[in-house]
Amino acid sequence: MRVRKLGVDGPQVPAIGLGCMGMSGGYGQPDDPESIRTLHRALDLGVSHLDTADMYDLGGNEQLIGPVVAARRDEVFLATKSGWVKQACDESLRRLGIDTIDLYYAHRRNPDTPVEETVAAMAELVVAAGKVRYLGISEVSPATLRAAHAVHPIAAVQLEYSLFTRNVVEGEMLATCRELGIAVVAYSPVGRGMLTGTVTSRDDLAERDARRTAPRFAEENLGRNLALVAALRSVAAEIGCTPAQAALAWVLAQGEDIVAIPGTKRVGYLVENAAAGAVVLADDQLARLSAAVPAGSVAGDRVPESALRLTGH
């Protein structure tokens, strides 16, 4: 597994990590035994960057992965997130069964609290308490990122980034990150599963799958978006990899300061995603992938309007 650096003075992490949110719901029925097998297999493969949050299943996701993290602590780079940082940090440490969080994100900006105050409180967890090694922030604007970084170094900003979602990162945000030396951690790098080619209709989504509420998966948009996936599949076949691997390789090819954290609770998908770290795209292959899913060609927003309002974009 290739490694990349988070921030100017940050740690080395694998280019492809593991998003753990879907292990606890949101994408169909949880399967705890399979999730545990997936976590262990991830660490065996060197996929050591595990990403969770205190809001995933109201702490249940941290509790689920905690025993694996505690048992194999030296092999794990653990990232979690919160909104109420001080008390929440202690609660996350308890659920995870560890003493220190490697990367601690402010999950969403509270519009009623200046970001400087939030980061100052988080910085105390690093400087005074020793409970956190590095700070991150998620779903913010370039201006908010600058303000946060001015209080305490931000190692990484977590943003949705994929062939399907490019406007969040590309342009001013990526330029700001590179100016400040902040890494981008790309979540949903396979378009919430659509870029894998495994979703062919809404019938493929479980009744309680949160993607049923996402505009891109709505009936009026799905056909157009699946046509883009078909174009991706064709290019992936020429490259000699799966659509998911092509999509992940495209994200990684956007810069050495970008890492991806595709989520899964299945060992098979984990192995497929991890293998994408070995896919190196030639310039013409990269261009064909970009042309298969042109910027702005996707129909529908990435999340419902109510969720979009909680982001900084």
C-alpha positions as CSV (number, residue, x, y, z in Angstrom):
1,M,0.0,0.0,0.0
2,R,1.4,3.4,-1.0
3,V,1.6,6.0,1.8
4,R,1.0,9.7,1.8
5,K,1.6,12.5,4.3
6,L,-1.2,14.3,6.1
7,G,-0.1,18.0,6.3
8,V,3.4,19.5,6.3
9,D,4.5,17.9,9.6
10,G,1.8,15.2,9.8
11,P,1.9,11.4,9.8
12,Q,2.3,9.0,6.9
13,V,-1.0,7.1,6.2
14,P,-2.0,4.7,3.5
15,A,-3.2,6.3,0.3
16,I,-6.4,4.2,0.7
17,G,-8.0,4.0,4.2
18,L,-11.3,2.6,5.4
19,G,-14.5,4.6,6.2
20,C,-16.4,2.7,8.9
21,M,-19.7,4.6,9.0
22,G,-21.6,2.1,6.8
23,M,-20.8,-0.7,9.3
24,S,-23.4,0.7,11.6
25,G,-26.2,1.5,9.3
26,G,-27.1,4.0,6.6
27,Y,-26.3,1.6,3.8
28,G,-28.6,-1.3,4.6
29,Q,-28.6,-3.8,7.5
30,P,-25.5,-3.9,9.7
31,D,-23.5,-7.1,9.8
32,D,-21.3,-6.9,12.9
33,P,-19.4,-10.2,12.4
34,E,-18.6,-9.3,8.8
35,S,-17.6,-5.8,9.8
36,I,-15.2,-7.1,12.4
37,R,-13.6,-9.5,9.8
38,T,-13.3,-6.5,7.4
39,L,-11.5,-4.4,10.0
40,H,-9.0,-7.2,10.7
41,R,-8.5,-7.8,7.0
42,A,-7.9,-4.1,6.5
43,L,-5.1,-4.1,9.0
44,D,-3.6,-7.2,7.5
45,L,-3.5,-5.5,4.2
46,G,-2.0,-2.3,5.6
47,V,-5.2,-0.3,5.3
48,S,-4.5,1.2,8.7
49,H,-6.3,4.5,8.5
50,L,-9.7,3.9,10.0
51,D,-12.3,6.7,10.0
52,T,-15.3,6.9,12.3
53,A,-17.3,9.6,14.2
54,D,-19.2,9.9,17.5
55,M,-22.4,10.6,15.6
56,Y,-22.3,7.3,13.6
57,D,-25.0,5.2,15.2
58,L,-24.9,7.6,18.2
59,G,-21.5,6.2,19.3
60,G,-22.3,2.7,18.2
61,N,-19.7,2.8,15.4
62,E,-16.9,3.7,17.8
63,Q,-18.0,0.9,20.1
64,L,-18.1,-1.6,17.2
65,I,-14.6,-0.9,16.0
66,G,-13.1,-0.2,19.5
67,P,-12.1,-3.8,20.4
68,V,-10.2,-4.2,17.1
69,V,-8.5,-0.8,17.5
70,A,-7.5,-1.5,21.1
71,A,-6.3,-5.0,20.3
72,R,-4.2,-3.8,17.4
73,R,-3.5,-0.3,18.5
74,D,0.1,-0.1,17.1
75,E,-1.2,-0.9,13.6
76,V,-4.0,1.6,13.5
77,F,-4.2,5.3,12.6
78,L,-7.5,6.2,14.1
79,A,-9.5,9.2,13.0
80,T,-12.8,10.2,14.6
81,K,-15.0,13.4,14.6
82,S,-17.2,15.4,16.9
83,G,-19.1,18.6,17.2
84,W,-18.8,19.1,21.0
85,V,-15.1,18.5,21.3
86,K,-14.0,18.4,25.0
87,Q,-16.5,16.1,26.6
88,A,-17.0,14.2,23.4
89,C,-13.3,13.4,23.1
90,D,-13.4,11.7,26.5
91,E,-16.5,9.7,25.5
92,S,-14.9,8.7,22.2
93,L,-11.7,7.5,23.9
94,R,-13.8,5.5,26.3
95,R,-15.9,3.8,23.5
96,L,-12.8,3.1,21.5
97,G,-10.8,1.8,24.5
98,I,-7.7,3.9,23.7
99,D,-5.8,6.7,25.3
100,T,-5.1,8.9,22.2
101,I,-6.9,9.8,19.0
102,D,-4.5,10.1,16.1
103,L,-6.6,12.6,14.0
104,Y,-9.6,14.4,15.6
105,Y,-12.0,16.3,13.3
106,A,-14.5,19.0,13.9
107,H,-17.3,17.2,12.1
108,R,-19.5,20.1,11.0
109,R,-19.1,23.7,11.7
110,N,-21.5,25.1,14.3
111,P,-22.7,28.4,12.7
112,D,-23.4,29.8,16.2
113,T,-19.8,29.3,17.3
114,P,-16.7,31.0,15.7
115,V,-14.5,28.3,14.2
116,E,-11.6,29.9,16.1
117,E,-13.2,28.9,19.4
118,T,-13.8,25.4,18.3
119,V,-10.3,24.9,17.1
120,A,-8.9,26.5,20.3
121,A,-10.8,24.0,22.4
122,M,-9.5,21.2,20.2
123,A,-6.0,22.5,20.4
124,E,-6.1,22.1,24.2
125,L,-6.7,18.4,23.7
126,V,-3.4,18.3,21.8
127,V,-1.2,20.7,23.7
128,A,-2.4,20.3,27.3
129,A,-4.2,17.0,27.6
130,G,-2.3,14.9,25.1
131,K,-5.5,13.1,24.1
132,V,-5.2,14.0,20.4
133,R,-2.2,13.9,18.0
134,Y,-3.4,15.9,15.0
135,L,-6.4,18.1,14.2
136,G,-8.7,18.0,11.2
137,I,-11.9,19.7,10.1
138,S,-14.6,18.6,7.8
139,E,-16.9,20.2,5.2
140,V,-15.9,23.8,5.5
141,S,-15.2,26.7,3.1
142,P,-11.7,27.9,2.2
143,A,-12.2,30.9,4.4
144,T,-13.2,28.8,7.4
145,L,-10.2,26.5,6.8
146,R,-7.9,29.5,6.8
147,A,-9.4,30.8,10.1
148,A,-9.1,27.3,11.7
149,H,-5.5,26.8,10.6
150,A,-4.5,30.2,11.9
151,V,-5.4,29.0,15.5
152,H,-3.7,25.6,15.3
153,P,-2.2,23.6,12.4
154,I,-4.8,21.6,10.6
155,A,-3.4,18.3,9.2
156,A,-6.3,17.3,7.0
157,V,-9.7,18.5,5.8
158,Q,-12.2,15.8,5.0
159,L,-14.4,16.5,2.0
160,E,-16.5,14.5,-0.4
161,Y,-14.5,14.0,-3.6
162,S,-15.0,11.7,-6.5
163,L,-15.6,11.7,-10.2
164,F,-19.2,12.4,-9.3
165,T,-18.4,15.2,-6.8
166,R,-15.7,17.5,-7.9
167,N,-16.9,21.1,-7.1
168,V,-16.4,20.6,-3.4
169,V,-12.6,20.2,-3.7
170,E,-11.5,21.5,-7.1
171,G,-10.7,25.2,-7.5
172,E,-10.3,27.5,-4.5
173,M,-10.5,24.8,-1.8
174,L,-7.7,22.6,-3.2
175,A,-5.6,25.7,-3.9
176,T,-6.1,26.8,-0.3
177,C,-5.1,23.4,1.0
178,R,-2.0,23.3,-1.0
179,E,-1.0,26.9,0.0
180,L,-1.4,25.9,3.7
181,G,0.0,22.4,3.4
182,I,-3.2,20.6,4.4
183,A,-4.1,17.2,3.1
184,V,-7.5,16.3,1.6
185,V,-9.1,13.2,2.9
186,A,-11.7,12.2,0.3
187,Y,-14.8,10.5,1.6
188,S,-17.3,8.8,-0.7
189,P,-14.6,8.5,-3.4
190,V,-16.8,6.0,-5.3
191,G,-19.8,8.2,-5.4
192,R,-21.7,6.6,-2.4
193,G,-21.3,3.3,-4.2
194,M,-22.8,4.3,-7.6
195,L,-19.3,4.4,-9.2
196,T,-18.8,0.7,-8.3
197,G,-21.3,-0.4,-10.9
198,T,-23.2,-2.4,-8.3
199,V,-26.2,-0.1,-8.2
200,T,-28.3,-0.6,-11.3
201,S,-31.7,0.6,-10.0
202,R,-33.3,1.9,-6.8
203,D,-34.3,-1.8,-6.2
204,D,-30.7,-2.5,-5.4
205,L,-31.0,-0.2,-2.3
206,A,-32.3,-1.6,0.9
207,E,-35.6,-0.1,2.2
208,R,-33.7,1.8,5.0
209,D,-30.7,2.7,2.8
210,A,-30.1,6.5,3.3
211,R,-29.2,6.8,-0.4
212,R,-32.9,6.5,-1.2
213,T,-33.2,10.1,0.0
214,A,-30.2,11.4,-2.1
215,P,-31.2,13.3,-5.2
216,R,-28.6,11.5,-7.3
217,F,-30.4,8.2,-6.6
218,A,-33.9,9.5,-7.4
219,E,-35.7,8.0,-10.3
220,E,-35.6,11.2,-12.3
221,N,-31.8,11.3,-12.1
222,L,-30.6,7.7,-11.8
223,G,-30.8,6.9,-15.5
224,R,-28.6,9.7,-16.5
225,N,-26.1,9.0,-13.8
226,L,-26.0,5.3,-14.6
227,A,-25.1,6.2,-18.2
228,L,-22.0,8.0,-16.8
229,V,-21.2,4.8,-14.8
230,A,-21.5,2.8,-17.9
231,A,-18.9,5.1,-19.6
232,L,-16.6,4.7,-16.6
233,R,-17.0,0.9,-16.7
234,S,-15.9,0.9,-20.4
235,V,-12.7,2.9,-19.6
236,A,-12.0,0.7,-16.5
237,A,-12.2,-2.4,-18.7
238,E,-9.6,-0.9,-21.1
239,I,-7.4,-0.2,-18.1
240,G,-7.8,-3.7,-16.7
241,C,-9.4,-2.9,-13.4
242,T,-12.9,-2.6,-11.8
243,P,-15.0,0.6,-12.0
244,A,-14.4,1.1,-8.3
245,Q,-10.7,0.8,-8.7
246,A,-10.6,3.2,-11.6
247,A,-12.6,5.7,-9.6
248,L,-10.3,5.4,-6.6
249,A,-7.2,5.6,-8.8
250,W,-8.6,8.8,-10.4
251,V,-9.0,10.4,-7.0
252,L,-5.4,9.5,-5.9
253,A,-4.0,10.7,-9.2
254,Q,-5.2,14.3,-8.4
255,G,-2.3,14.8,-6.1
256,E,0.1,13.3,-3.5
257,D,-1.7,15.3,-0.9
258,I,-5.0,13.4,-1.3
259,V,-6.0,10.2,0.4
260,A,-9.2,8.3,0.0
261,I,-11.3,6.5,2.6
262,P,-13.9,4.4,0.8
263,G,-16.4,2.8,3.1
264,T,-17.4,-0.8,3.3
265,K,-18.5,-3.5,5.7
266,R,-17.6,-6.4,3.3
267,V,-14.2,-8.1,3.1
268,G,-14.6,-8.6,-0.7
269,Y,-15.1,-4.9,-1.4
270,L,-12.3,-4.0,1.0
271,V,-9.8,-6.2,-0.9
272,E,-11.0,-4.7,-4.2
273,N,-10.6,-1.1,-2.9
274,A,-7.2,-1.8,-1.4
275,A,-5.9,-3.1,-4.7
276,A,-6.7,0.2,-6.3
277,G,-3.7,1.6,-4.5
278,A,-1.6,-0.3,-7.0
279,V,-3.4,1.1,-10.1
280,V,-1.2,3.8,-11.6
281,L,-3.0,5.7,-14.4
282,A,-1.2,6.9,-17.5
283,D,-2.0,10.4,-18.7
284,D,-4.3,9.2,-21.4
285,Q,-6.2,6.9,-19.1
286,L,-6.7,9.7,-16.6
287,A,-8.0,11.9,-19.4
288,R,-10.4,9.2,-20.6
289,L,-11.8,8.8,-17.0
290,S,-12.3,12.5,-16.7
291,A,-14.1,12.6,-20.0
292,A,-16.3,9.6,-19.1
293,V,-17.7,11.6,-16.2
294,P,-17.2,15.3,-17.0
295,A,-17.3,17.8,-14.2
296,G,-20.9,19.0,-13.7
297,S,-22.5,16.1,-15.7
298,V,-24.0,14.4,-12.7
299,A,-27.8,14.8,-12.2
300,G,-28.9,15.8,-8.7
301,D,-27.2,17.0,-5.5
302,R,-25.0,14.6,-3.5
303,V,-27.2,14.8,-0.4
304,P,-30.6,16.2,0.4
305,E,-31.0,19.9,0.8
306,S,-31.4,19.6,4.6
307,A,-28.0,17.9,4.8
308,L,-26.3,20.2,2.3
309,R,-27.2,23.2,4.5
310,L,-24.9,21.7,7.2
311,T,-21.9,21.9,5.0
312,G,-19.7,24.9,4.3
313,H,-20.4,24.8,0.5
